[in-house]
Amino acid sequence: MSEKEKQELESTATEPNKQPAKTDSAKKSKPSEKKTKSGGGLSRYLREMKSELKKVAWPSKKQTLNNTGTVIVCVIIVGIFVWIFDGIAGQFIGALLNLFGR
């Protein structure tokens, strides 16, 4: 380690953390909000919901159809696997029951 690096390490170790001091003016500049429990709840909710829905990146019709087709194909494939497994498991259990004389 060079002398310069040692000096930098020593100076950072001895200096206190430099954080901006909080002033009373920052606390006072924040306006107090009055919260009312009655009235305006539903209308406020609807306004905020409308605002949030404007921010949504809606897919195009082509993307929606493509994604829907992909989901349907995957559901059919998984359904076929479950159907096959169920048939094999049913045959296996039937063979076990016949083997042990039920």
C-alpha positions in Angstrom: 0.0 0.0 0.0 1.4 3.4 -0.9 1.7 6.3 1.5 -1.0 8.2 -0.3 -3.5 5.3 0.2 -2.6 5.0 3.9 -3.2 8.7 4.4 -6.6 8.5 2.6 -7.6 5.6 4.8 -6.6 7.4 8.0 -8.4 10.6 7.0 -11.6 8.8 6.2 -11.4 6.8 9.4 -11.0 9.9 11.6 -13.6 12.1 9.8 -17.2 11.8 11.1 -20.0 10.8 8.6 -20.9 13.8 6.6 -24.7 14.0 6.6 -26.7 17.1 6.1 -28.1 18.4 9.3 -31.8 18.4 9.8 -33.2 21.8 10.3 -36.4 22.9 12.0 -37.5 24.7 8.8 -37.6 21.4 6.9 -40.0 20.0 9.5 -42.1 23.1 9.5 -42.4 23.4 5.8 -44.3 20.1 5.5 -48.0 21.0 5.6 -50.2 19.1 7.9 -52.8 16.9 6.2 -56.2 16.7 7.7 -57.7 13.3 7.3 -61.5 13.0 7.4 -63.2 9.8 8.1 -66.5 10.6 6.5 -67.3 11.4 2.9 -65.2 11.4 -0.2 -63.8 7.9 0.4 -65.4 6.2 -2.6 -64.8 9.1 -5.0 -61.1 9.4 -3.9 -60.7 5.7 -4.4 -62.2 5.9 -7.9 -60.0 8.9 -8.9 -56.9 7.1 -7.7 -57.9 3.9 -9.5 -58.4 5.8 -12.7 -55.1 7.5 -12.3 -53.3 4.2 -11.8 -55.1 2.5 -14.7 -53.7 5.2 -17.0 -50.2 4.2 -16.0 -50.7 0.6 -17.0 -49.0 -0.6 -20.2 -51.8 -2.4 -21.8 -50.9 -5.2 -24.4 -52.1 -5.0 -27.9 -54.8 -7.2 -29.4 -52.2 -9.3 -31.1 -50.1 -9.8 -27.9 -53.3 -10.7 -26.0 -54.4 -13.3 -28.5 -50.8 -14.7 -28.7 -50.6 -15.0 -24.9 -54.1 -16.5 -24.7 -53.2 -19.1 -27.3 -50.0 -20.0 -25.4 -51.9 -20.5 -22.2 -54.6 -22.7 -23.8 -51.9 -24.9 -25.5 -50.0 -25.2 -22.1 -53.2 -26.1 -20.3 -54.1 -28.8 -22.9 -50.6 -30.3 -22.7 -50.6 -30.4 -18.9 -54.1 -31.9 -19.0 -53.0 -34.6 -21.3 -50.1 -35.5 -18.9 -52.4 -35.6 -15.9 -54.9 -37.7 -17.9 -52.1 -40.2 -18.8 -50.7 -40.3 -15.3 -54.1 -40.8 -13.9 -54.7 -43.7 -16.2 -51.4 -45.4 -15.4 -51.9 -44.9 -11.6 -55.4 -46.3 -11.9 -54.2 -49.4 -13.7 -51.4 -49.8 -11.1 -53.8 -49.5 -8.2 -56.2 -51.9 -9.9 -53.5 -54.4 -10.4 -52.4 -54.2 -6.8 -55.9 -54.7 -5.6 -56.4 -57.7 -7.8 -53.0 -59.1 -6.8 -53.9 -59.0 -3.0 -57.3 -60.5 -3.5 -59.8 -57.8 -3.0 
